[in-house]
C-alpha cells in the first residue's frame, strides 16, 4: 500500500475544513480519500511542514547576508566569484528541494533540471573556451598562416 | 493488497442498486477525460511544468552565457561598472523575493490542506512581495537613468556628440569612433582625471559611483591611482584591454580604492567607456527577470481569483487596475516624469470607482460559491508556485553576479 506521510494524514484529519469537502463525492469521509484506505491513482501529494518552510527561509536570508558580508573580505577576484557562486548554488538547491518539492517529488523532475543545467554548463564553458582562443590583437606575426 | 479489499465489494454499481458514491469518486469533476486518474493528471501537469521551467532556464542560460563571456574577457569593466549598483537595495530585493517565495510555498501547503482563507491571504501576500520587488527595481532603474546609465542609446556613452566641444559636428557613431581613437592613443599623463568644466555632457565619465550626492555637479577624482600608474605599467598594446597579465607593480595600489577596485594593466578610462556594455547585460538580465515577475504576479492573481469564494471575489477585480495605477504614480514620484502621472491617476480613479461599485452591487444574500481548490485539486496552485520559485531562483544568481563583484583583477 502506498504510504501517505503521517504529517499529511494528521493535518487532514485534524483540520476543521477537512470534514466538509468542497466537492461532493470526493472527500475523506467516504474512506477513500487519504489515509489507510488509499486508492491507487488517487491524488496524494506531499505537504511541506511549516517548520521546514520557515527554516529554509531563514537559511536563505542568512545565506544572503553571508554572500553580502563576504564581499568585505578580499580573497581575490576569482575566489570571491567562486564563493559568491557557491553560496548561490546552495541557496538555489534549498529553493528547489524544499520550496519546489523536488525532495519529495519524482526523481524524473530532478533529472530534467539536472540535464538542463548540464547543457547550460556545456553552452557557457565551450563559448568561453572559444573566446579565449583568439589573439587579442591581430598583428602580422599572428595573422600569417603557418 | 489493501485497495483490492476496498474496491472489490462494489464491482459494478449498476448491479448493486443505488450508487454508493464510488462512481462520483472515479470521475472527479476536476479529472480531464484524457487522464485515467487524478494522480496521473497531477503527475502529467507537473512533468509539463518542469519541462517548461527547463526551457525557461535555457532561455536565461543564453543571457548568463553573454554575461560569462564578457566578464571572462573584461573583468575590470565589471569590477568598475558594478559599483554603480547599490548592494543594499539588491540585498533588500533578494530578501523581499525570498519572503514572497515563502508565502507562495505556504500557499501551496494551504491549498493542499483546504485552508481556503489562508490560501487567499498568502497569495495576496505573495503579490505584495512581487509589487515590492518591482517598486525597488523601479527605484534602481530610475537611479541609473538619472546618472545617464540608461539602456541602449540612452546610456551616457552613447550620448549625442554633436553638442560636444571635443568632437564638433560629429554624428554619434563618428563621435564614438573619435573617442575610441583617443582612448587608443591613451597615455596616463594625458588623462584628464578631473573633467574640465567645459564638458558638462561628458561629466558622467568621471562620475564617482561611491559619492553620496550631487552626482553630476560634483566630480571627484576617486580613481586617482590611474594617474599614479607609471608609463612602464601601461602595456605596449594599449588597446589590449583584457587584464590578463598584471605586472608585479600592480600590487601597490592606492589604499583609497573602495571595494578593492583596481585597474591593473589596462586603460582604466576604457572600462568607463565599456560601462554601457555592462549595463546592456544588466538591463537584459534584470529586465527579462522583471517581465517574469510581472507574468508570475498575473498568474498568482488568476490563481487567487480561482481560489476565492464569491464573497472574496467582490474586492478582487479592481486590484490589478489599482496596482498598475499605483505603480505609475510611484514611478512618477521618483522620476518626476509627468507622463506616468497622466496614466496613473485615471487608472487609480477608475480602480477606486470600480471598487466602490463592486461593494455597492455585491449580493448580500444567497449561496456563497466555494473556492475552486481543495486537497482533491490544487495542481494550478502548485504549478504557479513552481513558476514563482523559478523567478526567485534566477534572482538568486543575478544578485551576486551583478551586485557583488569584488576582488583584484588578475588575482
Interface residues (C-beta under 8 A of the other chain):
Chain A: X1 X8 X11 X12 X15 X17 X18 X21 X22 X23 X24 X25 X26 X27 X28 X30 X31 X32 X33 X34 X36 X37 X38 X39 X40 X41 X42 X43 X44 X45 X47 X48 X50 X53 X54 X56 X57 X60 X61 X64 X65 X67 X68 X71 X74 X75 X76 X77 X78 X79 X80 X81 X84 X85 X87 X88 X91 X92 X95 X96 X98 X99 X100 X101 X105 X106 X108 X109 X112 X113 X115 X116 X117 X119 X120 X123 X124 X127 X128 X131 X132 X136 X137
Chain B: X1 X2 X3 X6 X7 X21 X22 X24 X25 X28 X29 X30 X36 X37 X38 X39 X40 X42 X43 X46 X47 X50 X51 X53 X54 X57 X58 X61 X62 X64 X65 X68 X69 X72 X73 X75 X79 X87 X91 X94 X95 X98 X99 X101 X102 X104 X105 X106 X108 X109 X112 X113 X114 X115 X116 X237 X239 X240 X242 X259 X260 X370 X371 X373 X374 X375 X376 X377 X378 X382 X385 X386 X389 X392 X393 X396 X397 X399 X400 X401 X404 X405 X406 X407 X408 X409 X410 X411
